Amino acid sequence: MASIIVMTGVQEGDYYALDRGENLLGRSQTVPIHISDMRISRKHMKICFDKGRQEYRAVDLNSTYGVFINGRRIEDQAVLVDGDCITIGQTDLLFTLKDITDRESALSHVKMSRLDFPTINPSVYAELASDAGTTRREKGPFRGFGRWAGSPKTTLAIVFTDMVGSTGLTHELGNESMDQIRRAHFARARRLIEKHQGYEIKTIGDEFMVAFRTAVSALDFALDFHDDTGDERVRVRAGVHIGPVTVDEDDAQGAAVSYAARVLGMAAEGGVWISSEAKSHIDQEKAQYHGDLSWQRHPDCPLKGFPGKHLLWSVERNP
């Protein structure tokens, strides 16, 4: 029986046996092979077994960003051979005709495959579909995050989140249990990013960097994530700021980004902290469902790299 192994991302090492029928892959949690990647469609592709030809085929289900085999985008479908790398979104998947039965074997296959494909993921150059349905190569601020942001320079709300005490929790529970907790935590974050129409820019260890179009959406995401982190043993801290950013490839740069990171640093013990600029945007919105929020004022906060003292706010929902 053939298998698919996740080669990159938070699910690295996950493996799935392929039926001799149709195997559906996508972002939706209702599909048999669920991949936590905001860049892929809910039902992105399927892998089908052709009994007559005795071969597996990868089929693109009209996904937004396509299906790539060994770095080349397929038009509709393509025959798979042992060792092929399938890329959807920012996730690389290894196709093998071997029956993978344990994680150690899965990771061993991933390690060997990287000798053949040192740089697989075509998201580096983001070959995306144009409006006319043809393919073209997009660069710089016009790919991925730049397309979402809409401009190389724009105003966005930036949120940084981080797990509190993850090192101690790992020591207490062990690597295997912590790996499962981290996956649940990441999956929860990505569901909330989608819910609040944000964009995951990147992860750094246990930390998320996310962009939102408004401070209100950023705050709602941070509060929801704080209230439900994906596992009751995990606590998070979050920092929110809004300001002008520069879209640099698939990243955000500028003082507003650094400021949001410094706001996160003030939430050392957990909780949601926001800048006074973000607070003013939220106050202007006057959303009725924010009536149950409790605000605490923190004047004279020192933020490394920013002169003077700064007014920040911490916020939580009233019980």
C-alpha positions in Angstrom: 0.0 0.0 0.0 1.3 3.5 -0.9 1.7 6.3 1.6 2.0 10.1 1.8 4.4 11.6 4.3 4.4 15.3 5.3 7.9 16.7 4.8 7.6 20.3 6.1 5.7 22.4 8.6 4.2 21.6 12.0 3.0 18.2 10.7 6.4 17.0 9.5 6.6 13.3 10.0 2.8 12.6 9.8 2.0 9.8 7.4 -1.1 8.5 5.7 -1.8 5.2 4.0 -3.4 5.6 0.6 -6.5 3.6 -0.3 -6.8 2.0 -3.7 -9.5 4.4 -4.5 -9.7 8.2 -4.0 -7.8 9.9 -1.3 -8.8 13.5 -0.6 -6.4 16.1 0.7 -7.0 19.7 1.9 -7.3 22.2 4.6 -10.7 21.2 5.8 -10.8 19.0 8.9 -13.5 16.9 7.3 -11.2 15.5 4.6 -9.3 12.2 5.2 -5.9 13.8 4.8 -6.0 17.1 6.6 -3.1 19.5 6.1 -2.8 22.5 8.4 -1.7 25.1 5.8 -3.6 28.3 5.2 -2.3 28.5 1.6 -4.1 25.4 0.4 -7.8 25.0 -0.5 -10.3 23.2 1.7 -10.5 20.4 -0.8 -7.2 20.9 -2.7 -6.4 17.7 -4.5 -7.0 14.0 -4.6 -4.7 11.0 -5.1 -6.5 8.3 -7.1 -5.5 4.7 -7.9 -6.1 3.6 -11.5 -6.8 -0.1 -11.2 -6.5 -0.7 -15.0 -3.0 0.9 -15.2 -2.0 0.0 -11.7 -0.8 3.5 -10.9 -1.5 6.4 -8.7 -2.4 9.9 -10.0 -2.4 13.3 -8.4 -5.5 15.4 -9.4 -5.9 19.1 -8.9 -9.4 20.0 -7.6 -9.4 23.5 -9.1 -7.3 24.7 -6.2 -6.3 28.4 -5.9 -2.5 27.9 -6.0 -2.2 24.6 -7.7 -0.4 21.3 -7.3 3.3 20.9 -8.0 5.1 17.6 -8.6 8.9 17.9 -8.1 8.6 21.7 -8.5 6.5 21.7 -11.7 2.8 22.7 -11.6 0.5 20.0 -13.1 -2.2 21.1 -15.5 -5.0 18.8 -14.3 -3.5 15.5 -13.2 -0.2 13.6 -13.3 1.0 10.1 -12.7 2.9 9.6 -9.4 6.1 7.6 -9.1 7.8 6.4 -6.0 9.8 9.3 -4.4 7.8 12.2 -6.0 7.5 15.4 -4.0 4.0 16.9 -4.1 3.8 20.5 -3.0 0.5 22.2 -2.1 0.6 25.7 -0.5 3.8 25.8 1.6 3.7 22.1 2.4 5.8 19.4 0.8 4.5 15.8 0.7 6.5 12.7 -0.1 4.8 10.0 -2.2 6.1 6.5 -1.7 4.9 3.1 -2.7 6.1 1.7 0.6 3.7 0.9 3.4 4.7 3.3 6.2 3.7 2.1 9.6 5.6 4.2 12.1 6.9 7.8 12.5 10.5 6.7 12.6 10.3 5.2 9.2 8.4 8.3 7.9 11.1 10.6 9.1 13.8 8.4 7.7 12.1 8.6 4.3 11.9 12.4 4.6 15.6 12.6 5.4 16.6 10.5 2.4 14.4 12.4 0.0 16.0 15.7 1.0 19.2 14.4 -0.5 17.5 14.3 -3.9 15.4 17.5 -3.4 17.4 20.0 -1.3 15.1 22.9 -2.2 11.7 21.6 -3.2 9.0 24.1 -2.3 8.1 26.3 -5.3 6.6 28.9 -2.9 10.1 30.4 -3.1 9.1 31.7 -6.5 5.3 31.4 -6.2 4.2 30.4 -9.6 0.5 31.2 -9.3 -2.5 31.3 -11.6 -3.4 34.5 -13.3 -6.9 35.8 -13.7 -6.9 34.5 -17.3 -6.2 30.9 -16.1 -2.6 30.8 -17.4 0.4 30.6 -15.2 3.0 33.3 -14.6 5.8 33.8 -12.2 5.2 36.5 -9.6 7.9 38.1 -7.6 8.3 40.4 -4.6 5.3 42.1 -3.1 2.9 40.7 -5.7 3.0 37.1 -4.4 1.5 35.5 -1.3 1.4 38.0 1.4 1.8 40.9 -1.0 -1.4 39.9 -2.9 -3.3 39.7 0.4 -2.0 43.1 1.6 -2.8 44.7 -1.7 0.2 47.1 -1.8 3.9 47.1 -1.1 3.3 49.7 1.6 0.1 49.7 3.6 -1.3 50.0 7.1 -1.9 46.7 8.9 -2.5 45.4 12.4 0.3 43.1 13.5 -0.1 40.4 16.1 2.6 38.4 17.8 1.7 35.4 19.9 3.9 33.1 22.0 3.4 30.1 24.3 4.1 30.9 27.9 6.4 28.4 29.7 6.8 26.0 26.8 10.3 24.9 27.9 9.0 23.9 31.4 6.0 22.2 29.9 8.2 20.2 27.6 10.4 19.2 30.5 7.4 18.1 32.5 5.5 16.2 29.7 8.3 15.0 27.4 8.9 15.7 23.7 6.3 13.3 22.3 3.4 14.8 24.3 4.6 18.3 23.8 4.7 17.7 20.0 1.0 16.7 20.1 0.2 19.7 22.2 2.1 22.0 19.8 0.2 20.6 16.8 -3.1 21.2 18.4 -2.0 24.7 19.3 -0.9 25.5 15.8 -4.1 24.1 14.3 -6.2 26.2 16.7 -4.3 29.4 15.7 -4.7 28.7 12.0 -8.5 28.1 12.4 -8.8 31.5 14.2 -6.6 33.3 11.6 -9.0 32.1 8.9 -12.0 33.0 11.0 -10.8 36.5 11.5 -9.6 36.8 7.9 -6.0 37.4 8.8 -2.7 36.2 7.2 -0.1 34.1 8.8 3.2 35.7 7.9 5.5 33.2 9.7 6.2 31.1 12.8 9.3 31.3 14.8 9.5 28.4 17.2 6.2 28.6 19.2 5.6 32.2 18.1 3.1 33.3 15.4 3.4 36.6 13.4 0.0 37.4 11.9 -1.4 40.4 9.9 -5.0 41.7 10.0 -6.6 44.5 8.1 -8.0 46.1 11.2 -7.1 46.4 14.9 -10.5 45.0 15.8 -9.9 41.8 13.9 -6.5 41.5 15.4 -7.8 42.0 19.0 -10.6 39.5 18.4 -8.1 36.9 17.2 -5.8 37.5 20.1 -8.6 37.2 22.7 -10.1 34.1 21.1 -6.6 32.5 21.0 -5.9 33.4 24.6 -9.2 31.9 25.7 -8.8 28.7 23.8 -5.2 27.8 22.9 -5.9 24.3 21.5 -4.9 22.6 24.8 -5.9 23.6 28.3 -2.3 23.2 29.5 -1.1 25.9 27.2 -1.2 29.6 28.0 -0.4 32.3 25.4 0.7 35.9 25.4 -0.1 38.3 22.6 1.0 41.7 21.5 -1.0 43.9 19.1 -0.1 47.1 17.2 -1.3 48.8 14.1 0.8 51.0 11.7 2.5 51.3 8.3 4.4 48.3 7.1 6.5 47.4 4.1 5.8 44.2 2.3 9.2 42.5 1.7 8.8 39.3 -0.3 6.6 37.2 2.0 7.3 39.2 5.1 6.4 42.5 6.8 9.0 45.0 7.7 9.0 48.4 9.5 8.8 50.1 12.9 5.2 48.9 13.4 6.4 45.3 13.2 9.1 45.9 15.8 6.7 47.8 18.0 4.3 44.9 18.0 7.1 42.6 19.0 8.0 44.9 21.9 4.4 45.0 23.0 4.5 41.2 23.1 7.6 41.4 25.3 5.7 43.4 27.9 3.1 40.5 28.3 5.8 38.4 29.9 3.3 36.5 32.2 0.7 36.0 29.5 -2.4 37.8 28.4 -3.3 40.2 25.6 -1.5 43.6 25.4 -2.1 46.2 22.8 -0.6 49.6 21.9 -2.4 52.9 22.5 -2.6 53.3 18.7 -4.5 50.0 18.4 -6.6 50.9 21.4 -7.7 54.1 19.7 -8.9 52.2 16.6 -10.9 49.8 18.8 -12.4 52.7 20.7 -13.5 54.3 17.4 -15.2 51.1 16.3 -17.3 50.9 19.6 -18.3 47.3 18.8 -21.1 46.3 21.2 -19.6 42.8 21.8 -16.5 44.6 23.2 -18.7 45.8 26.1 -17.6 42.9 28.2 -13.9 43.7 28.0 -11.9 44.8 31.0 -9.0 47.2 30.2 -5.9 47.9 32.4 -3.8 50.9 31.6 0.0 50.6 31.7 1.7 54.0 31.5 5.4 54.6 31.2 6.3 51.2 29.6 9.9 51.0 28.3 10.2 49.5 24.8 13.6 48.6 23.6 14.7 50.6 20.5 11.9 53.2 21.0 12.8 56.3 23.0 10.8 57.5 25.9 8.0 55.7 27.8 4.9 54.3 26.2 1.3 53.8 27.1 0.1 50.2 26.6 -3.1 48.4 27.6 -3.8 44.8 28.7 -7.3 43.5 28.1 -9.4 40.4 29.0 -12.9 39.3 28.8 -15.0 39.7 32.0 -16.1 36.3 33.4 
